[in-house]
Amino acid sequence: MMSTQPELQSRDRVKMLVGGRWETSRSARLGPVYNPSNGGVIAAVPFCTTDEVDRAVQAAAAALPAWAETPVVERARVMFRFRDKIAANTEELASLVTREHGKTLAEARASVQRGIEVVEFACGVPSLIMGQSLANLARQVDCQTIRHPVGVCAGITPFNFPVMVPLWMFPIAITCGNTFVLKPSEKVPLSAVRLGELLMESGLPEGVFNIVHGDRQAVDALLAHPLVRAVSFVGSTPVARQIYETGTRNGKRVQAAGGAKNHLIVMPDADLDQAVGALQLSAFGCAGERCMAGSVAMPVGGVADALVERLHQRASQLKVGPTDGGAEVDMGPVITREHLERVAGYIDIGRREGAEVVLDGRSAMPDRGGGFLIGPSVLDRVEPAMRVWREEIFGPVLSVVRVDDLEQALAIGRDCPYGNGASIFTRSGWAARQFQQYFNAGMIGINIGVPAPMAWFPFTGWNGSFFGDLHIQGTEAIHFYTQQKMTMTRWFESPRDSHHDPVWKTGKG
């Protein structure tokens, strides 16, 4: 669903932040920002030019020396103030997320809270950034390490978490002494702008944080810019791979989180009501638009029929509708009309390949004020050769792959090209341990539907779900945004030191 240029010209343009000043881009290229609940255009986002991206990077580079020399405790105090600003404006931020993304208000609030937790983690950087030391490493030789900022960092963030994912990146990077350029998704730029306003209100010096908007042209400009030293990315696997390959080829350190196909194994001894509730929230929460969504259910043995029946019953009762009008709904729209049609198309793809459509979410698609609405879908008897198993749908479509035993489930997982998260539902400690030890994924849940880590632990995707050596969040993020320097020291006694014996020789206080 595309808007015409005349329509966009009449809309408010989203501002960019360069060197502490909010500016209107002069780019002739514009994109629509939709309200997914009604399909209306609410703003025009500029696709910044290469020159505008360069100005933002130059501003970050100019601010870097003074900010890197600012005592880390003072940098942390900015984050303390920023944390309080976000907390005081949580409802406004959640409403922004709902308006431009379509999450329910409850989902939006939860995503803002998860972002706050990362800011709280960043407030502890003074303790986390400390180096190491060892006296007398060799005779009269001391050794120490200290951590320095990397330099100008860039963050390229997706549409599905407009507040949370940017907050995974820049609070940690900035508190470590770096400066930052954020390129939020052109589909959801308004939340990022509000975060920038709150950060500037928290006393951050000009140029330390900058925002540019755009599409691949802006991304390529950041990846090629010689002053950008580190790039953080969250998005689809093909783009994550391209970001990683291009960024590293240009000499940058890169962490690039990609897509997922998360498997949820249900053992015969599982608490079925608990498992079904967790599967429903995992598969259909946030309309399935999250990399930690459980998109494949794997019932083991005779539990399959009962699981599918209960999934159909629970999912068919979910209330789907617009999220911005104050109505209580369980699931909101997807991000755009194009994405809606793509998700809906997978239902027919699954049927053609032999899957049984137990619940067809397209019944929620008839015109409801123009919103991008689709209900939950359940496809049973999916086989690993089918596209609905192999490809990331990124919508509220749950594929059910029936397996005979845990070993078959583990084998199917080994063939998955992704490796973000997976969960098992069981009462058996042995089964849980086998799953934890051998399933092919970086984040494991046991009787938990969405095993997404909190701020103190890294977001550890494997395989095609992550490219890089240091993950997002946790202490790995500290290591990503800093570089170590090691110093070895030996001091020799000089003539002026020899006229008296040191205390350690005489034993006198």
Rosetta blueprint (number, residue, H / E / L):
1 M L
2 M L
3 S L
4 T L
5 Q H
6 P H
7 E H
8 L H
9 Q H
10 S L
11 R L
12 D L
13 R E
14 V L
15 K L
16 M E
17 L E
18 V E
19 G L
20 G L
21 R E
22 W E
23 E E
24 T L
25 S L
26 R L
27 S L
28 A L
29 R L
30 L E
31 G E
32 P E
33 V E
34 Y E
35 N E
36 P L
37 S L
38 N L
39 G L
40 G E
41 V E
42 I E
43 A E
44 A E
45 V E
46 P E
47 F L
48 C L
49 T L
50 T H
51 D H
52 E H
53 V H
54 D H
55 R H
56 A H
57 V H
58 Q H
59 A H
60 A H
61 A H
62 A H
63 A H
64 L H
65 P H
66 A H
67 W H
68 A H
69 E H
70 T L
71 P L
72 V H
73 V H
74 E H
75 R H
76 A H
77 R H
78 V H
79 M H
80 F H
81 R H
82 F H
83 R H
84 D H
85 K H
86 I H
87 A H
88 A H
89 N L
90 T H
91 E H
92 E H
93 L H
94 A H
95 S H
96 L H
97 V H
98 T H
99 R H
100 E H
101 H H
102 G L
103 K L
104 T L
105 L H
106 A H
107 E H
108 A H
109 R H
110 A H
111 S H
112 V H
113 Q H
114 R H
115 G H
116 I H
117 E H
118 V H
119 V H
120 E H
121 F H
122 A H
123 C H
124 G L
125 V H
126 P H
127 S H
128 L H
129 I L
130 M L
131 G L
132 Q E
133 S E
134 L E
135 A E
136 N E
137 L E
138 A E
139 R L
140 Q L
141 V E
142 D E
143 C E
144 Q E
145 T E
146 I E
147 R E
148 H E
149 P E
150 V L
151 G L
152 V E
153 C E
154 A E
155 G E
156 I E
157 T L
158 P L
159 F L
160 N L
161 F L
162 P L
163 V L
164 M H
165 V H
166 P H
167 L H
168 W H
169 M H
170 F H
171 P H
172 I H
173 A H
174 I H
175 T H
176 C L
177 G L
178 N L
179 T E
180 F E
181 V E
182 L E
183 K E
184 P L
185 S L
186 E L
187 K L
188 V L
189 P H
190 L H
191 S H
192 A H
193 V H
194 R H
195 L H
196 G H
197 E H
198 L H
199 L H
200 M H
201 E H
202 S L
203 G L
204 L L
205 P L
206 E L
207 G L
208 V L
209 F E
210 N E
211 I E
212 V L
213 H L
214 G L
215 D L
216 R H
217 Q H
218 A H
219 V H
220 D H
221 A H
222 L H
223 L H
224 A H
225 H L
226 P L
227 L L
228 V E
229 R E
230 A E
231 V E
232 S E
233 F E
234 V E
235 G L
236 S L
237 T H
238 P H
239 V H
240 A H
241 R H
242 Q H
243 I H
244 Y H
245 E H
246 T H
247 G H
248 T H
249 R H
250 N L
251 G L
252 K L
253 R E
254 V E
255 Q E
256 A E
257 A E
258 G L
259 G L
260 A L
261 K L
262 N E
263 H E
264 L E
265 I E
266 V E
267 M L
268 P L
269 D L
270 A L
271 D L
272 L H
273 D H
274 Q H
275 A H
276 V H
277 G H
278 A H
279 L H
280 Q H
281 L H
282 S H
283 A H
284 F H
285 G H
286 C H
287 A H
288 G H
289 E L
290 R L
291 C L
292 M L
293 A L
294 G E
295 S E
296 V E
297 A E
298 M E
299 P E
300 V E
301 G H
302 G H
303 V H
304 A H
305 D H
306 A H
307 L H
308 V H
309 E H
310 R H
311 L H
312 H H
313 Q H
314 R H
315 A H
316 S H
317 Q L
318 L L
319 K L
320 V E
321 G L
322 P L
323 T L
324 D L
325 G L
326 G L
327 A L
328 E L
329 V L
330 D L
331 M E
332 G L
333 P L
334 V L
335 I L
336 T L
337 R H
338 E H
339 H H
340 L H
341 E H
342 R H
343 V H
344 A H
345 G H
346 Y H
347 I H
348 D H
349 I H
350 G H
351 R H
352 R H
353 E L
354 G L
355 A L
356 E E
357 V E
358 V E
359 L E
360 D L
361 G H
362 R H
363 S H
364 A H
365 M L
366 P L
367 D L
368 R L
369 G L
370 G L
371 G L
372 F L
373 L L
374 I L
375 G L
376 P L
377 S E
378 V E
379 L E
380 D E
381 R L
382 V L
383 E L
384 P L
385 A L
386 M L
387 R H
388 V H
389 W H
390 R H
391 E L
392 E L
393 I L
394 F L
395 G L
396 P L
397 V E
398 L E
399 S E
400 V E
401 V L
402 R L
403 V E
404 D L
405 D L
406 L H
407 E H
408 Q H
409 A H
410 L H
411 A H
412 I H
413 G H
414 R H
415 D L
416 C L
417 P L
418 Y L
419 G L
420 N L
421 G E
422 A E
423 S E
424 I E
425 F E
426 T L
427 R L
428 S L
429 G H
430 W H
431 A H
432 A H
433 R H
434 Q H
435 F H
436 Q H
437 Q H
438 Y H
439 F L
440 N L
441 A L
442 G L
443 M E
444 I E
445 G E
446 I E
447 N L
448 I L
449 G L
450 V L
451 P L
452 A L
453 P L
454 M L
455 A L
456 W L
457 F L
458 P L
459 F E
460 T L
461 G L
462 W L
463 N H
464 G H
465 S H
466 F E
467 F E
468 G L
469 D L
470 L L
471 H L
472 I E
473 Q L
474 G H
475 T H
476 E H
477 A H
478 I H
479 H H
480 F H
481 Y L
482 T E
483 Q E
484 Q E
485 K E
486 M E
487 T E
488 M E
489 T E
490 R E
491 W L
492 F L
493 E L
494 S L
495 P H
496 R H
497 D H
498 S L
499 H L
500 H L
501 D L
502 P L
503 V H
504 W H
505 K H
506 T H
507 G L
508 K L
509 G L
